């Protein structure tokens, strides 16, 4: 008899079920167990009875004979009990033939004792089984409690363990996945190409080292859904260093990616704020530059223009201005005319820059007045009549006498019409025609709804003045028509476009038209180019 010290895994706390088909041997085994301090819950003589009693009593350990009454033997019973209840089993049998031992080994028993049983061997086997079971249960509880999924395979890639997190992520239950091939349970694909990716467990076994999952890998669950995963596969070794399998540790990478994307978005937003601040700084520098330099340029240019006028008067009084010369380029008046025209051009440029600056800043001053187009338009066209005549061009103005008054800013409208007439005169060849027409038209009113979309108001016709300035002989290429209103843009040079200018005039025209709540468009076909300006009869609000 062996004296056993008090232990939490001995005496009455360890409850054992005995499964033995020979009654005398079962009684003898019960006596031995009780003498060692264990509690025998019950005895069974068949596999069916063993399964039933194990389910009812839930013992800490089962001593299982292999040859039992009925059609099912102890190995089959042990396999079912372990799969259902996870109760450790020690085989107690008189059979040690190779086939029986191999079958029993496949069920991963916690011990194998041959009859006749010695009390000391029985005690050692029980304590060893209980200690092993405690260690495995502890490890299992750790794996179950991990936030990562864990899958263990043998060297043949059969699944030997899968924890609860892995069950959730893959959609496979442990009893479904057990002993299945890895590729049946775990399918990995590339996030971009959707092509199959080799499981890192395979590489871990082949290379005998830790293999990390590459980024952009998706796990295809049992139901076909996909989740991004990350982590690694590691080979498992026994005490001799021999590889016995591998373990895949993985986790749902969705949350990390969301955090990463949020951080990236925040970083981009911060960079955008810096860029916006820098752009605002540069714009302010531009505004300051325009405000300062335009004033500094305008004053001397105005003085130069005034000086030219004074010089022309003095020379004219002295009879020097009109002295005959062998060619126009040798006369004093020729060079003074060039100086005056250049000054006027530079002054126009400075004025246009100032106007564009004020329009962009929404501080352009407007003085609303009632304008009679039938009187005003012919007056604006007078200067260009003389210019067209000098260029052997024809300028026709057609304004109905019964037009209603237009309430708008006279200075801005004068700038718009003058620039378009100037543009027409500049690009119309000799013997070409220029026309200025105006009429009242009605267009359907649209508005922006609460969804930010443009809606049409049914049967709401709004009157507009349509001012059309046309010129013959020049066609604007289709690809250039959408760009001619860009500030400083000029159509690439050709025989028809060899004209001076900064390309700022049409840009200013479009900004002024828009500021006056109007629209402008250009058409060019069949030898004619037309600029069509549509202006409301009155502004909807004061600027």
Secondary structure, DSSP 8 states (H G I E B T S, - for coil): -------TTSGGGSEEEEE-SSHHHHHHHHHHHHHTT-EEEEEESBHHHHHHHHHHH--SEEEE-SS-BSSS-HHHHHHHHHHHH--EEEEEES---HHHHHHHHHTT-SEEEESS--HHHHHHHHHHHHHHHHHHHHHHHHHHH-SSEEEEEETT-BEEEE-HHHHHHH---HHHHTT-BHHHH-EEEETTT--B---HHHHHHHHTS-EE--SSEEEE-TTS-EEEEEEEEEEEE-TTS-EEEEEEEEEE-HHHHHHHHHHHHHHHHHHHHHHHHHHHHHHHHHHHHHHHHHHHHHHHHHHHHHHHHHHHHHHHHTT-TT---SSGGGSHHHHHHHHHHHHHHHHHHHHHHHHHHHHHTT-----EEEE-HHHHHHHHHHHHHHHHHHTT-EEEEEE-TT---EEEEHHHHHHHHHHHHHHHHHHS-TT-EEEEEEEEEEEEEEEE-TTS-EEEEEEEEEEEEEEEEEEES----HHHHTTTTSTT------GGG-----S-HHHHHHHHHHHTT-EEEEEEETTEEEEEEEEESB-SS--
